[in-house]
Amino acid sequence: MWTSLISSSWLAGFTVCLSLIISIGAQNLYVLRQAVQGRHVRACVAWCVLSDALLIAIGVAGMSQLIAREPTLAHHLSVGGALFLLAYGLYALWRVAFAADVALQGPAAAQRGLLGVLGTLAVITLFNPHVYLDTVLLVGSIGARQEGALKSVFVAGAACASLLWFALLASAGRRMQHWFAHPLAWRVLDGATGLMMLALAWWVWSGSQAPAALNAA
């Protein structure tokens, strides 16, 4: 009985987290770019997994209930996430139009040390309010329904899903290194990134306006 409950909680955390993080967001694209360049990939994967686990644990511990009771806070997070995605998308499109070929391939980024790479990744992760909606609110609210110690099992399952995804992403980046030997490939990647970020920004913004309209009515 107890073994069955543990397995069920772990699988719930694994499947819920995996279903949410399998998307092309700002954090995923940064890790992919580092993997293509072959710079500090393991450290990036470790950071992403640890930050996901910590944010989900915070949500499971009760933050998700707080956000659910405060719809205004969730609204502000959504708006902030939309603005973050908009800025990231516009910057990617700016690189397509104006960055020199040498900047696209990233020698400056390649020369950056571990702290510089992780610092940028931390900003992309922690200053993106949409991350908190996914990890703290959505995954955390599901994990909060688990009983007692099973909450920790749920978080462990979610962390395993995060590890699997980012390990696969890093492996895919290494396999694509020969494709990105030409600057045009970087322009295509940045163009696709910019368009996806703008689409996500519109989606998040639209979703944040619907509850506000209902409250106003």
PyRosetta script that sets phi, psi and omega in degrees:
from pyrosetta import init, pose_from_sequence

init()
pose = pose_from_sequence("MWTSLISSSWLAGFTVCLSLIISIGAQNLYVLRQAVQGRHVRACVAWCVLSDALLIAIGVAGMSQLIAREPTLAHHLSVGGALFLLAYGLYALWRVAFAADVALQGPAAAQRGLLGVLGTLAVITLFNPHVYLDTVLLVGSIGARQEGALKSVFVAGAACASLLWFALLASAGRRMQHWFAHPLAWRVLDGATGLMMLALAWWVWSGSQAPAALNAA")
pose.set_psi(1, -50.8)
pose.set_omega(1, -178.7)
pose.set_phi(2, -64.9)
pose.set_psi(2, -39.9)
pose.set_omega(2, 177.9)
pose.set_phi(3, -62.8)
pose.set_psi(3, -38.9)
pose.set_omega(3, 178.6)
pose.set_phi(4, -64.7)
pose.set_psi(4, -39.7)
pose.set_omega(4, 179.1)
pose.set_phi(5, -65.9)
pose.set_psi(5, -41.0)
pose.set_omega(5, 179.0)
pose.set_phi(6, -63.2)
pose.set_psi(6, -46.4)
pose.set_omega(6, 179.8)
pose.set_phi(7, -61.1)
pose.set_psi(7, -41.6)
pose.set_omega(7, -179.1)
pose.set_phi(8, -64.8)
pose.set_psi(8, -42.7)
pose.set_omega(8, -179.6)
pose.set_phi(9, -67.7)
pose.set_psi(9, -42.5)
pose.set_omega(9, 179.2)
pose.set_phi(10, -62.9)
pose.set_psi(10, -44.5)
pose.set_omega(10, -178.8)
pose.set_phi(11, -65.7)
pose.set_psi(11, -35.8)
pose.set_omega(11, 177.7)
pose.set_phi(12, -63.4)
pose.set_psi(12, -46.8)
pose.set_omega(12, 178.2)
pose.set_phi(13, -62.7)
pose.set_psi(13, -40.6)
pose.set_omega(13, -178.7)
pose.set_phi(14, -64.5)
pose.set_psi(14, -50.2)
pose.set_omega(14, -174.5)
pose.set_phi(15, -70.7)
pose.set_psi(15, -40.7)
pose.set_omega(15, -179.2)
pose.set_phi(16, -64.7)
pose.set_psi(16, -46.5)
pose.set_omega(16, -179.3)
pose.set_phi(17, -65.2)
pose.set_psi(17, -44.6)
pose.set_omega(17, -177.7)
pose.set_phi(18, -63.0)
pose.set_psi(18, -37.8)
pose.set_omega(18, -178.8)
pose.set_phi(19, -67.2)
pose.set_psi(19, -26.1)
pose.set_omega(19, -178.1)
pose.set_phi(20, -89.7)
pose.set_psi(20, -34.7)
pose.set_omega(20, -173.6)
pose.set_phi(21, -87.9)
pose.set_psi(21, -12.9)
pose.set_omega(21, 177.4)
pose.set_phi(22, -77.3)
pose.set_psi(22, 80.3)
pose.set_omega(22, 177.9)
pose.set_phi(23, -157.0)
pose.set_psi(23, 160.5)
pose.set_omega(23, -179.1)
pose.set_phi(24, -95.7)
pose.set_psi(24, 90.6)
pose.set_omega(24, 178.3)
pose.set_phi(25, -108.0)
pose.set_psi(25, -176.6)
pose.set_omega(25, -176.9)
pose.set_phi(26, -61.7)
pose.set_psi(26, -43.5)
pose.set_omega(26, -179.2)
pose.set_phi(27, -65.5)
pose.set_psi(27, -45.3)
pose.set_omega(27, -179.6)
pose.set_phi(28, -62.0)
pose.set_psi(28, -41.7)
pose.set_omega(28, -179.1)
pose.set_phi(29, -67.8)
pose.set_psi(29, -34.1)
pose.set_omega(29, 177.4)
pose.set_phi(30, -65.9)
pose.set_psi(30, -44.1)
pose.set_omega(30, 178.5)
pose.set_phi(31, -63.3)
pose.set_psi(31, -41.4)
pose.set_omega(31, 178.3)
pose.set_phi(32, -61.5)
pose.set_psi(32, -42.3)
pose.set_omega(32, 180.0)
pose.set_phi(33, -63.5)
pose.set_psi(33, -41.8)
pose.set_omega(33, 178.3)
pose.set_phi(34, -65.8)
pose.set_psi(34, -36.4)
pose.set_omega(34, 179.4)
pose.set_phi(35, -66.6)
pose.set_psi(35, -40.1)
pose.set_omega(35, 177.7)
pose.set_phi(36, -63.0)
pose.set_psi(36, -39.1)
pose.set_omega(36, 179.0)
pose.set_phi(37, -78.6)
pose.set_psi(37, -17.3)
pose.set_omega(37, -179.7)
pose.set_phi(38, 70.6)
pose.set_psi(38, 35.2)
pose.set_omega(38, -175.9)
pose.set_phi(39, -120.2)
pose.set_psi(39, 116.2)
pose.set_omega(39, 172.1)
pose.set_phi(40, 55.2)
pose.set_psi(40, 40.3)
pose.set_omega(40, -174.5)
pose.set_phi(41, -68.5)
pose.set_psi(41, -45.0)
pose.set_omega(41, -178.5)
pose.set_phi(42, -62.4)
pose.set_psi(42, -39.2)
pose.set_omega(42, 179.4)
pose.set_phi(43, -65.4)
pose.set_psi(43, -38.8)
pose.set_omega(43, 177.9)
pose.set_phi(44, -64.5)
pose.set_psi(44, -44.1)
pose.set_omega(44, 178.7)
pose.set_phi(45, -62.3)
pose.set_psi(45, -43.9)
pose.set_omega(45, 179.9)
pose.set_phi(46, -61.3)
pose.set_psi(46, -43.2)
pose.set_omega(46, 179.0)
pose.set_phi(47, -60.9)
pose.set_psi(47, -46.6)
pose.set_omega(47, -177.5)
pose.set_phi(48, -62.1)
pose.set_psi(48, -43.0)
pose.set_omega(48, -179.4)
pose.set_phi(49, -66.4)
pose.set_psi(49, -45.3)
pose.set_omega(49, -178.8)
pose.set_phi(50, -65.9)
pose.set_psi(50, -41.2)
pose.set_omega(50, -179.7)
pose.set_phi(51, -67.7)
pose.set_psi(51, -39.3)
pose.set_omega(51, 176.3)
pose.set_phi(52, -61.4)
pose.set_psi(52, -46.8)
pose.set_omega(52, -178.7)
pose.set_phi(53, -61.8)
pose.set_psi(53, -42.1)
pose.set_omega(53, -178.4)
pose.set_phi(54, -66.9)
pose.set_psi(54, -45.7)
pose.set_omega(54, -179.4)
pose.set_phi(55, -65.7)
pose.set_psi(55, -39.1)
pose.set_omega(55, 177.3)
pose.set_phi(56, -65.7)
pose.set_psi(56, -40.8)
pose.set_omega(56, 178.3)
pose.set_phi(57, -62.2)
pose.set_psi(57, -39.5)
pose.set_omega(57, 177.0)
pose.set_phi(58, -62.8)
pose.set_psi(58, -41.9)
pose.set_omega(58, 177.9)
pose.set_phi(59, -64.0)
pose.set_psi(59, -43.8)
pose.set_omega(59, 178.9)
pose.set_phi(60, -63.4)
pose.set_psi(60, -34.9)
pose.set_omega(60, -177.4)
pose.set_phi(61, -72.3)
pose.set_psi(61, -11.6)
pose.set_omega(61, 174.9)
pose.set_phi(62, 141.4)
pose.set_psi(62, -11.9)
pose.set_omega(62, -178.2)
pose.set_phi(63, -64.6)
pose.set_psi(63, -32.4)
pose.set_omega(63, -179.5)
pose.set_phi(64, -62.3)
pose.set_psi(64, -38.3)
pose.set_omega(64, 178.5)
pose.set_phi(65, -66.1)
pose.set_psi(65, -36.6)
pose.set_omega(65, 178.4)
pose.set_phi(66, -63.7)
pose.set_psi(66, -45.4)
pose.set_omega(66, -179.8)
pose.set_phi(67, -66.1)
pose.set_psi(67, -38.2)
pose.set_omega(67, 179.1)
pose.set_phi(68, -64.0)
pose.set_psi(68, -33.7)
pose.set_omega(68, 178.6)
pose.set_phi(69, -78.1)
pose.set_psi(69, -17.0)
pose.set_omega(69, -178.0)
pose.set_phi(70, -118.9)
pose.set_psi(70, 81.8)
pose.set_omega(70, -177.5)
pose.set_phi(71, -61.0)
pose.set_psi(71, -26.4)
pose.set_omega(71, 178.3)
pose.set_phi(72, -64.8)
pose.set_psi(72, -39.1)
pose.set_omega(72, 178.8)
pose.set_phi(73, -64.0)
pose.set_psi(73, -43.8)
pose.set_omega(73, 177.8)
pose.set_phi(74, -63.0)
pose.set_psi(74, -37.6)
pose.set_omega(74, 178.0)
pose.set_phi(75, -63.1)
pose.set_psi(75, -44.9)
pose.set_omega(75, 179.9)
pose.set_phi(76, -64.2)
pose.set_psi(76, -38.2)
pose.set_omega(76, 176.7)
pose.set_phi(77, -62.9)
pose.set_psi(77, -40.0)
pose.set_omega(77, 179.8)
pose.set_phi(78, -65.6)
pose.set_psi(78, -44.1)
pose.set_omega(78, 179.4)
pose.set_phi(79, -64.0)
pose.set_psi(79, -43.3)
pose.set_omega(79, 177.6)
pose.set_phi(80, -62.2)
pose.set_psi(80, -39.3)
pose.set_omega(80, 177.5)
pose.set_phi(81, -64.3)
pose.set_psi(81, -39.5)
pose.set_omega(81, 178.4)
pose.set_phi(82, -64.0)
pose.set_psi(82, -42.4)
pose.set_omega(82, 179.3)
pose.set_phi(83, -65.7)
pose.set_psi(83, -39.2)
pose.set_omega(83, 178.0)
pose.set_phi(84, -62.5)
pose.set_psi(84, -47.4)
pose.set_omega(84, 179.8)
pose.set_phi(85, -63.6)
pose.set_psi(85, -37.8)
pose.set_omega(85, 177.8)
pose.set_phi(86, -62.0)
pose.set_psi(86, -47.3)
pose.set_omega(86, -179.6)
pose.set_phi(87, -63.5)
pose.set_psi(87, -41.8)
pose.set_omega(87, -179.8)
pose.set_phi(88, -64.8)
pose.set_psi(88, -41.2)
pose.set_omega(88, 179.5)
pose.set_phi(89, -66.5)
pose.set_psi(89, -41.4)
pose.set_omega(89, 178.8)
pose.set_phi(90, -66.1)
pose.set_psi(90, -36.6)
pose.set_omega(90, 178.0)
pose.set_phi(91, -65.8)
pose.set_psi(91, -39.4)
pose.set_omega(91, 177.9)
pose.set_phi(92, -63.7)
pose.set_psi(92, -41.7)
pose.set_omega(92, 178.8)
pose.set_phi(93, -68.9)
pose.set_psi(93, -32.2)
pose.set_omega(93, 175.6)
pose.set_phi(94, -63.3)
pose.set_psi(94, -39.4)
pose.set_omega(94, 178.2)
pose.set_phi(95, -63.1)
pose.set_psi(95, -38.6)
pose.set_omega(95, 179.3)
pose.set_phi(96, -60.6)
pose.set_psi(96, -42.6)
pose.set_omega(96, -172.3)
pose.set_phi(97, -84.0)
pose.set_psi(97, -34.4)
pose.set_omega(97, -167.0)
pose.set_phi(98, -123.6)
pose.set_psi(98, -20.2)
pose.set_omega(98, -175.7)
pose.set_phi(99, -72.2)
pose.set_psi(99, 142.3)
pose.set_omega(99, 176.3)
pose.set_phi(100, -71.3)
pose.set_psi(100, 159.1)
pose.set_omega(100, -179.1)
pose.set_phi(101, -56.8)
pose.set_psi(101, -39.8)
pose.set_omega(101, -177.9)
pose.set_phi(102, -66.5)
pose.set_psi(102, -33.2)
pose.set_omega(102, 177.9)
pose.set_phi(103, -72.5)
pose.set_psi(103, -34.3)
pose.set_omega(103, 179.5)
pose.set_phi(104, -63.0)
pose.set_psi(104, -41.6)
pose.set_omega(104, -178.1)
pose.set_phi(105, -76.0)
pose.set_psi(105, -15.2)
pose.set_omega(105, 166.4)
pose.set_phi(106, 81.4)
pose.set_psi(106, 42.0)
pose.set_omega(106, 175.0)
pose.set_phi(107, -65.3)
pose.set_psi(107, -31.6)
pose.set_omega(107, 178.2)
pose.set_phi(108, -65.7)
pose.set_psi(108, -41.3)
pose.set_omega(108, 177.5)
pose.set_phi(109, -66.0)
pose.set_psi(109, -35.1)
pose.set_omega(109, -178.2)
pose.set_phi(110, -66.6)
pose.set_psi(110, -28.9)
pose.set_omega(110, -179.1)
pose.set_phi(111, -83.2)
pose.set_psi(111, -11.3)
pose.set_omega(111, -179.2)
pose.set_phi(112, -69.2)
pose.set_psi(112, 145.2)
pose.set_omega(112, 179.9)
pose.set_phi(113, -79.5)
pose.set_psi(113, 179.4)
pose.set_omega(113, -177.7)
pose.set_phi(114, -59.4)
pose.set_psi(114, -43.8)
pose.set_omega(114, -177.8)
pose.set_phi(115, -64.9)
pose.set_psi(115, -37.2)
pose.set_omega(115, 178.6)
pose.set_phi(116, -65.7)
pose.set_psi(116, -42.7)
pose.set_omega(116, 179.8)
pose.set_phi(117, -65.9)
pose.set_psi(117, -46.3)
pose.set_omega(117, -179.8)
pose.set_phi(118, -68.7)
pose.set_psi(118, -32.5)
pose.set_omega(118, 177.4)
pose.set_phi(119, -63.1)
pose.set_psi(119, -43.9)
pose.set_omega(119, 176.8)
pose.set_phi(120, -63.2)
pose.set_psi(120, -42.6)
pose.set_omega(120, 179.4)
pose.set_phi(121, -64.2)
pose.set_psi(121, -37.4)
pose.set_omega(121, 178.4)
pose.set_phi(122, -63.8)
pose.set_psi(122, -41.2)
pose.set_omega(122, 178.1)
pose.set_phi(123, -63.7)
pose.set_psi(123, -45.5)
pose.set_omega(123, 179.6)
pose.set_phi(124, -60.7)
pose.set_psi(124, -35.7)
pose.set_omega(124, -178.1)
pose.set_phi(125, -78.5)
pose.set_psi(125, -54.7)
pose.set_omega(125, -168.5)
pose.set_phi(126, -83.8)
pose.set_psi(126, -20.8)
pose.set_omega(126, 179.8)
pose.set_phi(127, -98.6)
pose.set_psi(127, 12.7)
pose.set_omega(127, 175.1)
pose.set_phi(128, -104.5)
pose.set_psi(128, 100.8)
pose.set_omega(128, -176.3)
pose.set_phi(129, -59.3)
pose.set_psi(129, -24.6)
pose.set_omega(129, -179.9)
pose.set_phi(130, -63.9)
pose.set_psi(130, -28.4)
pose.set_omega(130, 177.2)
pose.set_phi(131, -60.3)
pose.set_psi(131, -39.9)
pose.set_omega(131, -178.1)
pose.set_phi(132, -68.7)
pose.set_psi(132, -32.2)
pose.set_omega(132, 177.2)
pose.set_phi(133, -65.8)
pose.set_psi(133, -40.7)
pose.set_omega(133, -179.2)
pose.set_phi(134, -70.7)
pose.set_psi(134, -54.1)
pose.set_omega(134, -171.7)
pose.set_phi(135, -80.3)
pose.set_psi(135, -52.8)
pose.set_omega(135, -174.5)
pose.set_phi(136, -73.7)
pose.set_psi(136, -48.9)
pose.set_omega(136, -173.2)
pose.set_phi(137, -82.3)
pose.set_psi(137, -57.4)
pose.set_omega(137, -173.0)
pose.set_phi(138, -71.5)
pose.set_psi(138, -58.4)
pose.set_omega(138, -179.6)
pose.set_phi(139, -68.2)
pose.set_psi(139, -41.5)
pose.set_omega(139, -178.5)
pose.set_phi(140, -62.2)
pose.set_psi(140, -38.4)
pose.set_omega(140, -179.0)
pose.set_phi(141, -67.3)
pose.set_psi(141, -33.2)
pose.set_omega(141, 177.0)
pose.set_phi(142, -71.9)
pose.set_psi(142, -43.6)
pose.set_omega(142, 179.1)
pose.set_phi(143, -65.6)
pose.set_psi(143, -28.9)
pose.set_omega(143, -179.3)
pose.set_phi(144, -66.0)
pose.set_psi(144, -17.8)
pose.set_omega(144, 179.5)
pose.set_phi(145, -79.3)
pose.set_psi(145, -12.5)
pose.set_omega(145, 178.3)
pose.set_phi(146, -70.2)
pose.set_psi(146, 154.8)
pose.set_omega(146, -177.3)
pose.set_phi(147, -92.6)
pose.set_psi(147, 131.6)
pose.set_omega(147, 169.8)
pose.set_phi(148, 49.1)
pose.set_psi(148, -123.7)
pose.set_omega(148, -176.5)
pose.set_phi(149, -66.7)
pose.set_psi(149, -16.1)
pose.set_omega(149, 179.3)
pose.set_phi(150, -66.6)
pose.set_psi(150, -19.8)
pose.set_omega(150, 174.9)
pose.set_phi(151, -60.8)
pose.set_psi(151, -41.0)
pose.set_omega(151, 178.8)
pose.set_phi(152, -66.7)
pose.set_psi(152, -36.4)
pose.set_omega(152, 177.6)
pose.set_phi(153, -64.9)
pose.set_psi(153, -40.4)
pose.set_omega(153, 177.5)
pose.set_phi(154, -60.4)
pose.set_psi(154, -46.2)
pose.set_omega(154, 179.6)
pose.set_phi(155, -62.3)
pose.set_psi(155, -40.0)
pose.set_omega(155, 178.4)
pose.set_phi(156, -62.7)
pose.set_psi(156, -41.0)
pose.set_omega(156, 177.2)
pose.set_phi(157, -63.2)
pose.set_psi(157, -41.1)
pose.set_omega(157, 177.7)
pose.set_phi(158, -63.9)
pose.set_psi(158, -41.0)
pose.set_omega(158, 178.7)
pose.set_phi(159, -63.6)
pose.set_psi(159, -37.6)
pose.set_omega(159, 177.7)
pose.set_phi(160, -64.7)
pose.set_psi(160, -38.4)
pose.set_omega(160, 177.2)
pose.set_phi(161, -64.4)
pose.set_psi(161, -41.8)
pose.set_omega(161, 178.4)
pose.set_phi(162, -63.1)
pose.set_psi(162, -43.2)
pose.set_omega(162, 179.0)
pose.set_phi(163, -62.0)
pose.set_psi(163, -44.9)
pose.set_omega(163, 179.7)
pose.set_phi(164, -60.4)
pose.set_psi(164, -46.3)
pose.set_omega(164, -176.6)
pose.set_phi(165, -64.1)
pose.set_psi(165, -48.3)
pose.set_omega(165, -176.1)
pose.set_phi(166, -72.4)
pose.set_psi(166, -29.3)
pose.set_omega(166, 173.9)
pose.set_phi(167, -65.7)
pose.set_psi(167, -41.9)
pose.set_omega(167, 176.8)
pose.set_phi(168, -65.0)
pose.set_psi(168, -38.6)
pose.set_omega(168, 179.6)
pose.set_phi(169, -64.6)
pose.set_psi(169, -43.5)
pose.set_omega(169, 178.2)
pose.set_phi(170, -64.3)
pose.set_psi(170, -40.5)
pose.set_omega(170, 178.4)
pose.set_phi(171, -64.2)
pose.set_psi(171, -41.2)
pose.set_omega(171, 178.3)
pose.set_phi(172, -63.2)
pose.set_psi(172, -39.5)
pose.set_omega(172, 178.5)
pose.set_phi(173, -62.2)
pose.set_psi(173, -41.7)
pose.set_omega(173, 179.1)
pose.set_phi(174, -64.8)
pose.set_psi(174, -37.8)
pose.set_omega(174, -179.4)
pose.set_phi(175, -70.7)
pose.set_psi(175, -21.7)
pose.set_omega(175, -177.9)
pose.set_phi(176, -95.6)
pose.set_psi(176, 6.8)
pose.set_omega(176, -176.2)
pose.set_phi(177, -58.2)
pose.set_psi(177, -38.8)
pose.set_omega(177, -177.6)
pose.set_phi(178, -69.4)
pose.set_psi(178, -24.7)
pose.set_omega(178, 177.3)
pose.set_phi(179, -70.0)
pose.set_psi(179, -28.5)
pose.set_omega(179, -174.2)
pose.set_phi(180, -99.0)
pose.set_psi(180, 22.2)
pose.set_omega(180, 174.5)
pose.set_phi(181, -72.8)
pose.set_psi(181, -19.4)
pose.set_omega(181, -179.1)
pose.set_phi(182, -106.8)
pose.set_psi(182, 137.0)
pose.set_omega(182, -179.4)
pose.set_phi(183, -57.2)
pose.set_psi(183, -28.2)
pose.set_omega(183, -179.6)
pose.set_phi(184, -59.8)
pose.set_psi(184, -35.8)
pose.set_omega(184, 179.7)
pose.set_phi(185, -63.4)
pose.set_psi(185, -37.6)
pose.set_omega(185, 177.8)
pose.set_phi(186, -66.5)
pose.set_psi(186, -37.6)
pose.set_omega(186, 178.4)
pose.set_phi(187, -65.5)
pose.set_psi(187, -39.8)
pose.set_omega(187, 177.3)
pose.set_phi(188, -63.5)
pose.set_psi(188, -44.6)
pose.set_omega(188, 179.4)
pose.set_phi(189, -61.8)
pose.set_psi(189, -45.8)
pose.set_omega(189, 179.8)
pose.set_phi(190, -65.6)
pose.set_psi(190, -37.7)
pose.set_omega(190, 177.7)
pose.set_phi(191, -63.3)
pose.set_psi(191, -45.5)
pose.set_omega(191, 178.1)
pose.set_phi(192, -64.1)
pose.set_psi(192, -39.5)
pose.set_omega(192, 178.6)
pose.set_phi(193, -61.5)
pose.set_psi(193, -47.9)
pose.set_omega(193, -179.0)
pose.set_phi(194, -59.7)
pose.set_psi(194, -45.4)
pose.set_omega(194, -179.3)
pose.set_phi(195, -65.3)
pose.set_psi(195, -40.0)
pose.set_omega(195, 178.9)
pose.set_phi(196, -66.8)
pose.set_psi(196, -39.6)
pose.set_omega(196, 179.5)
pose.set_phi(197, -66.2)
pose.set_psi(197, -39.1)
pose.set_omega(197, 177.5)
pose.set_phi(198, -65.5)
pose.set_psi(198, -40.7)
pose.set_omega(198, 177.9)
pose.set_phi(199, -64.4)
pose.set_psi(199, -42.8)
pose.set_omega(199, 178.0)
pose.set_phi(200, -65.1)
pose.set_psi(200, -39.0)
pose.set_omega(200, 178.1)
pose.set_phi(201, -60.2)
pose.set_psi(201, -43.7)
pose.set_omega(201, 178.4)
pose.set_phi(202, -64.5)
pose.set_psi(202, -40.5)
pose.set_omega(202, 179.6)
pose.set_phi(203, -64.1)
pose.set_psi(203, -45.8)
pose.set_omega(203, 179.9)
pose.set_phi(204, -66.1)
pose.set_psi(204, -42.1)
pose.set_omega(204, 179.6)
pose.set_phi(205, -62.9)
pose.set_psi(205, -43.9)
pose.set_omega(205, 179.4)
pose.set_phi(206, -62.0)
pose.set_psi(206, -41.6)
pose.set_omega(206, 178.9)
pose.set_phi(207, -65.9)
pose.set_psi(207, -31.7)
pose.set_omega(207, -179.5)
pose.set_phi(208, -74.8)
pose.set_psi(208, -24.1)
pose.set_omega(208, -177.7)
pose.set_phi(209, -83.1)
pose.set_psi(209, -25.4)
pose.set_omega(209, -178.1)
pose.set_phi(210, -63.0)
pose.set_psi(210, -49.0)
pose.set_omega(210, 177.9)
pose.set_phi(211, -62.8)
pose.set_psi(211, -35.6)
pose.set_omega(211, 179.8)
pose.set_phi(212, -64.2)
pose.set_psi(212, -39.0)
pose.set_omega(212, 178.6)
pose.set_phi(213, -65.8)
pose.set_psi(213, -39.2)
pose.set_omega(213, 179.1)
pose.set_phi(214, -66.3)
pose.set_psi(214, -40.4)
pose.set_omega(214, 179.3)
pose.set_phi(215, -65.6)
pose.set_psi(215, -37.7)
pose.set_omega(215, 179.6)
pose.set_phi(216, -66.5)
pose.set_psi(216, -36.4)
pose.set_omega(216, 178.6)
pose.set_phi(217, -69.8)
pose.dump_pdb("model.pdb")
